[in-house]
């Protein structure tokens, strides 16, 4: 399980943050007078929710090598979303945190399985966003 955590944290989330930094807001955020969501908005909201969940769960299982909140802040900064989108991304992060905070107070086998599942899903989303929307 730790190997998956290290792989995902060092490659996928960091890769998408680096990709967003390289691509810049021009390729990812197309501001308009009508503030239409970009096609990847749903995926970004789910990724935000995953980051919030990991921010809550990882420290319980003593996996503190990545600051998931900082990763989320970097993602928002690099995407430069409109205020409404920014609020939705932050709300998704908070919802992910709160969803697991209701049930977990200590590291359990179930918490470790949830971390693995979230890492896998986050990796898939990160790669998909990168391959479909980054230039």
Residue pairs with C-beta under 8 A, 6 or more apart in sequence:
1 112
1 115
1 116
2 63
4 116
4 119
4 120
5 58
5 63
5 115
5 116
5 119
6 65
7 123
8 119
8 120
8 122
8 123
9 65
9 66
9 119
11 123
12 122
12 123
12 126
12 127
13 51
13 66
13 71
13 122
13 126
14 71
15 126
15 130
16 47
16 75
16 126
16 129
16 130
17 71
17 74
17 75
17 78
19 130
19 134
20 28
20 74
20 75
20 78
20 79
20 134
21 78
22 134
23 134
23 135
24 78
25 78
25 79
25 80
27 133
27 134
27 135
28 38
28 40
28 78
28 79
28 80
28 133
28 134
29 38
29 79
29 80
29 81
29 82
30 36
30 38
31 82
35 82
35 84
35 85
37 85
38 133
39 133
40 129
40 132
40 133
41 85
41 88
43 125
43 128
43 129
44 75
44 79
44 89
44 129
45 88
45 89
45 92
46 92
46 121
46 125
47 75
47 122
47 125
47 126
47 129
48 72
48 75
48 89
48 90
48 92
48 93
48 96
49 92
49 93
49 95
49 96
49 99
50 96
50 118
50 121
50 122
50 125
51 68
51 69
51 71
51 72
51 75
51 93
51 96
51 122
52 68
52 72
52 92
52 93
52 94
52 95
52 96
52 97
52 98
53 96
53 97
53 99
53 100
53 114
53 118
54 66
54 68
54 96
54 115
54 118
54 119
54 122
55 68
55 69
55 72
55 93
55 96
55 97
56 96
56 97
56 100
56 101
56 104
57 100
57 104
57 111
57 114
57 115
57 118
58 64
58 66
58 68
58 115
60 104
60 105
60 106
60 107
60 111
61 107
61 111
61 112
61 115
62 107
63 115
69 93
72 89
72 93
75 89
76 86
76 89
76 90
79 89
81 89
100 111
100 114
104 110
104 111
